[in-house]
């Protein structure tokens, strides 16, 4: 969401910059033309620069149009409407220009010389309007071509754009009245490429009959208006002469786009006309699918199982126009999962005795459906080998369809529908009832899951209670040692988690700071977190050193914790009088220490709690001593901080954490904690986290 908003803002800003830049360039071109008229000098290199201004200005106009135009998901008829309004606007401006008395141009050899400044002004206006119209035509046609595009569509259109650009730029050094064989050959090639792209009308197939009628009307109207537009670009017309004077490449570009547009919309008129006879069948199919969708919505609202299955059989008859229908649900024996029991849960217009005869295992119907999980259609009930022996006992059935209800590749039941006439179920009926059966499967599964969801809700409420209890295990108020600042934050990924931190006030002006992370997440981690809380409260005040605490904590946990679980921990004792910190680590993330702008990661040796016995653990564990100067910052954290990931899968990482800390080392502990969490949220783009996250910040005040 945040990325989408930022992208929209950037698009609008770039569009605004593009249109402002284009306006400035158009003004510069007009000034150059006016100066040239006044001084009547050879422009030379300035002429080349002027052409570059024209190209850059129209490129800016294209970027602006792209930023404000609707995207490809828009209805094609709306794009037709935009083209129609654009043409009307063009003809209105063209009419106004023709009503104004303009002296025009004088032909001097191969050049066009404007008679007065009014001609220069209106030639600039006419060229800008005509060029903008052509760009808009090209953009909208590309939108239509790319609807439901296939492989090669984009490649072919890009090839056309390349030929269009080459043909236009081939006239770069030509005077307005000059011609070039090469340019006209490229002109013809570009038109041929445009014709090749004029057969992309996938969007027409998906229009309703009413929309196809509008498409025919729009297509014909636009075809006529575009012919008039092409006539307006004739050689002797003011518009064409203005384009030639303004920019020969622009004139070539407009002519090619105008011809391409008249071909495309003429073809759209013809194709829409040919698709009109199939529109009614398409609409009927769409109405059927809509009806099935509406029926499925109705079914999903019925949560009482008995009401649901009865509704299913009634709607099956309505959807397929069947004479009878019934529904069987599979019940599985809990003691023997391989044994399948069919239960008739609903039926209409047929007796249960008749159903039992039809679906009995000896007929082979059930067995075949279970094995294949495919629809079975019996066109001749009285002659089919599976049912011909039942004709004396079962009356009024000519054809039968059996549809398996499959959920996650497992059958949950079978839906049957019967008609009195033979060969009454065609392929369309089969597809329709199969689609309907999919929704029935979802409805039945929903009704079964309602009871389970109620149980989950009860468990969820219990987890919320557990969350409140776990929050109370964390310090409700942190100590405020003189000359130091202390701040902390902890949040579980789920309702409860395995991160833990605590602070204990020890004797002789010392405080103990602990932060730990239980492997895994959720309820099991929360239990070990609570156990760790008890261990810390019991041992912290009696242990004189950090290593002694970790050794005794490992002794308490080893053997009682699961083999697949362990606890990483870092424990620090701070002597606030001497500003000395004693630090030990049991496989936890290193402590970040910022001293005079320099950063050191303290990671004394140690193994996670509960992984090994006393002999190996005691041998590896060690203690570091850290002297805390004025303004020093110590940051303890769990791996939820550094392993937070953005949508691309990149981790926040220790380096990024260190940069945030050093950049904001002047802040107090609370503000620094807020900045770190904000950076993580900004990096991940999420307010919640995928892993338990805990951070403790300890800072010595500046003296």
N, C-alpha and C positions, 0 to 999 in steps of 0.2 A: 504493500500500500504506500509506504513512504517513498519507495523507489519510483512508483507510478506517478505520484504527485510531483516529485522532483523532476522526472522526465517531462511531464506536461509543462511545468514552469520553464524548463530549459528550452523546450520547443517553442513556446510563445516568445521567449526572449530572443532566440535566434531568428524567429520570423520577423519580429519588430526591427532587429538590427539589419536584416536583409532588405526590408522595404525602405528603411531610412537610407541605407547605403545606395540602393537602386535610385532613389529620388535624387540623391546628391550627384550621382553619375549622370543621370538624365539632364540635370541642370547644367553640368559641365559641358555636355555635348551641345546643348542649346547655346551656351556662351561661345563655344568654339565656332559654331555655325554663324552666329551673329557677328563675331569679330572678323571671320573670313569674308562675310558679306560687306562689311564696312571697309576692310583694308584691301580686299581682293588680292591676296598673296597666295603663293604656293605653300600649302600646309606642310608638305614633306613628311618628316617623321611624326609631326603632330597629327597627320591624317591616320597613321597607323595607331597612335595612341588613342585617337577618337574611336576607332573601330574596337579597340580593346575595351574602352569604356562602355560601348554599346553591348558587347558580349557579356561583360561583367554585370551590367545593370539588369539584363534579362535573366542572367543566372540568379541574381538576387531575387528577382520577381518570382522565378520558379520555386526557390526555397520558401518564399513567403506563401505562395499558393499551396505548397505541400504542407505547411504548418497549419493552415486554416481550413483546408479542405477535409471533408469526412473521409474516414479510412475505408478499407475495402469491404468491410462488413455491411456497408450501407446498401439500401435497396437500389437496384439498377435504375428504377424509374425516377428516383430522386436525382441521380446523376443526369438523366435525360432532361429533367426540369432545369438543372443548373446550366446545361448547354443551351437550352431554349432561352432562358433569361439572358444569358451572355450574348446570344445572337441578337435578341431584341435591343439590348443595350448598345451593341455595335452599330446596328442599323439606325438607331436614334441619333447617335453621335455622328454617323456618316451623313444623315439627312441634315443635321444642323450645319455641318461643314459645307455641304453643297448649297445651302441657302445663303451662306455668307459670300459676299463678293470677294473672291481671291484671284489675284492676277496670274498666279501660277508660276511656271518655270519657262526659261528660254533654253533651247538646246544649242550649246556651243560645242561643236565637234561631238565628242562622246560624253560630254558632261551636261548636267542639268544645273542651271543657275537660277536660283529663286529671284523673282522680280523685286520683291519687297520683304520687309521683316515679318509682315503678317503671314506671308507664305511659309517662312521659316518656322514661325510659331505653330501654325496649324499642321505643317508637315511633321514636326516633332510629336504633336499630340496624336495625329492620325497613326503614325508609326508605332508609338507606344501602345495605343489602344489595340491596334491590329496585332502587334506582336504578343501582347498579353492574352488576347483572345486565342491566338494559335497555341500558345503554351498551355492555356487552360484546356483547350480541345485535346491536345496530346496527353495531358495528365489524366483527364477523365476517361479517355479511350483506353489508356493503359490500365486504369482501375477496372474497367469492364472486361478487358482481355484476361486479367489475372484472376477473375472470379472462377473458382473451380478449375484452376489451371492444371495442365498436365506437364509431364516431363518434356522439356524442349520449348515450352511456351516462352519462358523468360529469355532463353538463349535467342530465339527467333526475333523477339521484340528488341533485344539489345542490338542484334545485327542490323535491324532496321534503323535504330537510333544512330548507330555508327555511320551507316550510309547517308542518313539525313544530315549528320554533322559534316561529313566529308564533302558532300555535294554543296552545302551552304558555304563552307569555308573555302571551297575552290574558287569562289568569286571575290575573295578578299582583296586582291589588287586590281580588280576590274572597275572601270568607270561605270556610272549608272547606265549608259547606253551601249556599253561594250558587251559582247557575247563571246562565249568560249565553247568550242565543241566538247572539250573535256567536261565542262560543267554540265552541259545538257545530257551527256552520256551518263554521268553520275546522277543527274536529276531523274532520268528514266529508270536507272537501277534502284534508286530509293523508292520510286513509285511502285515498282514491281515487288520490292520487299514489303512495302505497305499493304499491297494487295494480298500477299501471302499471310499477313497478320490480320486480314479482314475476315477470317473465317472462324474466329474464336468467340463462339456464342453459347458457351456452356450454361450461362446464367438464364438463358431463355427457357431451358427445359424445366427449371424449377419455379417458373412463374405460374400463378393460377390463371384460369381462363380470363377473369376480369383484368388481371395484370397484363396478359398477352394482348388483350384488346387495346389497352392503353399503350403497350409497346408498339403495336402496329400504327396507332395514330401518331404517337410521338415520332416513330421512325420515319413515317412519310412526311410529316411536317418538317422535321429536321433535315431530311433529304432535300426538300424543296428550298428551305432557307439556306442551306449550305451551297446549293447550286447558285443562288442569288449572290451569296458571299463570294464564290469563285468569280462570278461575272463582275463583281465590284473590284476585283483584283486584275482586271484586264489592263493591257499595256497602256492604253490612252487615258485611263481613269486617273483621277487625282490621287486616290489611295495608292495605286501601284507606283505612280511617279514619285509620291512622297516616300514610299518605301525604298525605291531605287536611290533617291537622293540621300535619304537618311542612312541606309546601310544595304549594300547589295547582298551580303550574306543573309541579312534579315529577310529581304524580299524573297530569296530562294527558299528559306526556311518556311515562311508563311505559305508560299504557293504549294510546297510539297505537303505540308500539314493540312491545308485546305482540301487538296485533292484526296488525301488519305481519309479525311473526315467524311467527305461526301460518299466515298466508297463504303466506309464502314457502316454508316448509318443507313445507306441504301440497302446494304446487305442485311442489316438488322431488321429492316422492314420486311424484306423477302422471307428471311428465316422465321420471323415471328408469324408471318402469314401461313407458312407451311406447317408450323407447330400448332396452329389453332385447332385442327381436327382432333388432336390427341389431348387437348387441354381438359376436356370433360372427363376422360378416363383417369387422367392424373389427379384431378380434383376429387373424383370419387374415391380413389385410393387414399388420398390424404385424409378425406373425411372418415374413412374406415379406421385408419390409424389413430386419428383424433378420438374416435369413439372408443377404441380399445383403451387409449390413454385415460379417458374420462372414467371408463368402467374400472380401470385399475385403481384410480384415485378413490373411487367409491369403496372398492374392496378393502383398501388399506385402512379405511376408517372403522371397519368392523373388527373389533378385537375379541368379542365373544366367539369362541370357536364354533359353537353350534350355529349361531346366526351366520357366521362367515361361510361355512361349507354349504349351507342352504342357499345363500346368496350366490355362491359360485355356480351351483347347478342351474339356478334360474337364469343367470346371465349367460351361461354357456348355450342354453336353448335360444336366447335372444340373439346372441352374436352369430351363431351358425344356422339359425332357423331350423334347428333340429326338432324332432318329435319327442325325444326323451334324452335324459342325461343322468349320469351318476358319478360319484367321486369315491375313490378308495384311497385310504391313507395307510402307509406302512408303519407298523409298530414293531420294534425290534426287542427281542427277548434279552433282558439285561444279563441273564445267566449264560445265554448263548447268542452272541452277536451275529453269528452266521445265519441264524434262523430268522426268517422274515414272515411276519404275520400281516395279512391284508385285512383291513377293517372297513366295511361299508359305512361311511359317515353321512352321506346324503344321496338322495335319488328323487327323480321326478318323472311321472308318466311311465313308470316301469316297476314291476314287483321285484322284491329282493330275491325271490325264488328264481326268477328269470335271469337276474344278474348272476346269481351263483352258478347257473348252468353255463352261461356265456363265458365267464371268467375263470371257471374251474381249471385247475392245472392240466387236466387231461386234454383240454382244447389246444394247449400250447401257446395261447395268447400271452398270458402273464410271463411265462418263461422266456418267450422271445423278446418281450419288451424289456425285461430285466437284463437280459444279456446284451441287447443292442442299445438300449436307452434311446430308441428312435420311434418316431410316430408310425403307427400301423393303421393302414386304411384297408378295410374289407369292402370292395365295391359290390360284390354279389354275395350277400349273406346266405342265400339259400343254396349256393353252388360251391362256395369256398370250402376246402377240405377241413378247415378248422371249425366251421360252424354249420355245415350242411346237415349234420345229424341232429341239430337242435330245432329245425324248422317246425316240428310238430308241437314242441313245448313252448317255443318263443314265437309270438306273432307280431306282425306289423313292423318288422325290421327288414329293410332292403339293403341298407349300407351302414357301416359302422366305422368310427374313427376312434383310436385309442392314443392318447397323448401322455407320455411320461412327464411327471413333475420332478425336475432334477435341480437340486441345490448343491452347489460346490461339488459337482461330479458324483453326487449320491442321490439315489432316488428316494423321494419321500411319499410318492403316491402316483396314481394314474387317474386321468380324467377321460371319461367316455362320453361320446355323443352319437346318437343313432337317428337315421331318417327312414321313412317308410319306402322311399323310392331307391332303386339301385343306381349306382354311379352318381350319387347326389353330392359327393364331396370332391370338388375339383381342387386344383393346386392352390388357387386363391383362398379357398376355405381352409385348406391345410395350413397355409402360412398364417392365416388370421387366427385360427384356434391355437396354433403353436405360440404365437405372440401373446395371446390371451393367457395361455397356460403359464408362461413365464411370470406374468404378473400375479397369477393365482399362487404360484410357488412362493413368491415373495410375501404375499398376504398371509399364507399359512405359516411360513417361518416367523413372520412378525407376531402372529398370535401366540405361537409357541414361546417366543422370546419375551413376551410381556411378563410372564411369571418370573423368568430369569432376571429381567431388568429390575423388577421389584426387589429381588434378593440383592442385586448389585447395589441398588439405592441404599438398602440397609447397611451393606458393607461400606459404602461411601460415607455414610453418616458416621460410622464407627471410625473410619480413617480420619475424618475431620476432627473428631474428638481426640484421636491420637496425635494429630498435628498440633492441636492446642497444648496437649500435655508435653509434647517434645519441645515446643517453644519455651515452655516454662523451665525445661532443663538447662537452657542457655542462660547466661547472666542477664538478669533483669536490669541491673545497674552496674556500671563499670567503676572500679576505683579511680580516684583522682590523685595520683601521687604528686607531691610537690615538685615542680620543675619539669614535669612530663605531661604529655597528652596521650590519651588512649581512646581508640574508637574501633568498633567492630561491626560486621554485618554477616548474616548467614541466611541463605534461602535454599530449600530443597527443590530438586527438579520435579518431584511428585509431591503428594500430600505430606509424606514423611521422607526423611533421608538419612544419610550416614555421616554427614559432616558434623564436626563438634569443635567448639572453642570454649575456653573458660579462663578466668583470671582469679587467682587466689592471693589474698594478702597474707604474707608470711611474717615471721618475726624478724627483728633487727632491720626494719626499713627495707624489706625485700618483698618483691611481688613475683608470682609465678604466672607465666603466660603459656597456655597450651593450645594447639590447634591440631586436629586429627581428621582423617578421612577413612571411613570403613569401605572396603572394596564392595562394589555393587551399589544398588540403589533400593529404595522402597522399604518395605516393612522389615525384612531381615536385617538390613543395614541399620535401621532405626533401633532395633533391639540391642545390637552391639554398641551403638552410640550411647544408649542409656547405661549399659554396663560400664563403658569407658568413663562416663560421668561419675559413677560410684567409685571407680578405682582412683580417679584424680582427687576427688574429695577426701578419700581415705588416706592416700599416700603423700599428697603434695606437702602437707605441713610437717610430716615426720621425716621426709627425705631431705638430706642436706645438700645434695648435688643433683644435677640433671641426669647424670648417668645412673645414679642410684634409683631415681624414680623410674626411668625406662626399664631398668633391669627387673625391678620388682613388678612393674606393670606387665612385662612379658611373661614373668613367672605366673602371674594371676590369669593371664589369657591363654597361654599355651596349654593345649589339651582340652580346653573348654570351648574353643572356637572351632568352627567347621574347617576341614582341611583346605577347602577351596576359598576360604575367606582369610583376610588379614587386615590389620589396621596400620596405616602410616601415620606418623606422629612427629611433631617437633615441639620441644619443650625448652623454655627459657626462664632463667631466674635472673631478675634484675635487682642489683643493689643500688637503690636510688641515691644513697649518700655518696658512694664512690663512682656513680654513673658507669657501672661495669655490668655487662651481661654475660651470663654463662649459658651456653647453648649446646643441646644435644638433639640428634635427629634419628628417627627410626624409619628410614626409607621414604621420608616425606619430601615435598618440594623445598628447595633451598630458601633461606631467608634473604630478602633483598635489603641491603644496608647501604644507605646513601650518606656519604661523609664528605663534606666540603665539595659537593658536586660530583664526586667520584662514586662509582657503584661497585659493590662487591657482593657476590652471591655466596653466602655461607652455607656449606653443605657438609658438615662433619659426617664421618662414616657411621652407618647404622643399618640394621635390617628391620623390616616391618614387624610389628608386634604380632605374635601368634604363629609365625612361620617356622621358627626353629627353637630348640631347647636352649637352656641357659648357657651351656658350654660355648657354642658358636656365637650366640648373641652377645654374651659378655666380652668375648674376645674382640668382636668387631666394633662395638659401641665406643664412641669417644666424645669428648667435650671440647668446645672452643670457647675462648674468652674474647669478648668484644668490648672495647672501650668506646663509650658514647660521648662524643663532643657536643658542643652547643649547636643546635639545629639538625642533629643527626636524625635520620628516619629509619625505622626498621619495619618491614612489611612481611607479615606471615600470611600465607594463602593456601588454598587447596587447588588441585589440578582443574577444578571447574572454571577457574579464572583463565589459566593459560591455554586450556583445551577448548574454550568457547569457539565455535566455528561460524563463519559467515555462510551465506547461501552457496558460495563457490566451493566450500569445503576447506578453506584455509583456516588455520588456527590463530587465535589471538596471540599466543606465544609469549615467552619470557621477555624477548627483546622489546616487543611493543609495550609490555607492562613496565619495563624499566624506563623506556622513553617517557611514558606518561608520568611516572613518579618523579623523574629528574626534572621534567619540564614544570611540574607543579610543586616542587619541594618547598617553595616559600609559603604554601598554604598550611593551615592547621590540619590536624588529623582528620577531623570530620569532613572538611571540605575536600581533602585529598581523596578520602574514601568515596565521596559522591562523584568526583571527577572520574575516578577509575571505573566505577559502575556505569557511568554515562558513556564512557568510551567503549566499554564492552557491549552495551546495548546498541550503540551506533554501529559498531563493527558487525555484530550479528544481525542487526535489523529486527531484533525481537526483544520484547519486554520480559519474556520468561526465558529460562535457560534449560539446556538439554542435560546438564549435570548439576549435582549439588554444588553450591558456590559459597565459599566462606572467605572472609578477609579480616585480618586484625592489623591495625596500624598503631605503632608505638613511636612517639616522637619526643625528643628532648627539646624543651623550649630554648629559644635563643636568649642568651644572657649577655 
